[in-house]
Amino acid sequence: MFANVPDFLLFYRVHGAQVSAVHGDLQREVANSVRRRALQRLGMEPSPAETALHCDYASDIDMESAGRIKATRRWLGKIEGTAKRRGEPAIATECAQRSRQLNRRLRRYNQLLLADTAGKLGTMLRKRI
């Protein structure tokens, strides 16, 4: 078992000369350009907000709020619908699977929020007594 092992099992060396450190902005820019072209090939013309959401989701940026998760699910649903209409079942299936993953993430988020709220409420009640 590896639970609660007090030792570091992986060492990842980070330094300023790494390609991702030196050219990280360019890498993100190129990746986002590729993502936009893929959406255009699917026949989609996303708004700037949809493009930003798509790129953030692909990079797992800012996916910790319920509102952002819900917006991403809606966006994936839009891609899924377009993919079905365009005869792209693999893309539609991938979007559906990712939506289910986001549903699980949203449930975990809500559970944590509920537990946090219950903990704060308990603390408030104890302070009043």
Helices and strands as residue ranges (DSSP letters): H 19-41, H 48-58, H 66-85, H 89-128
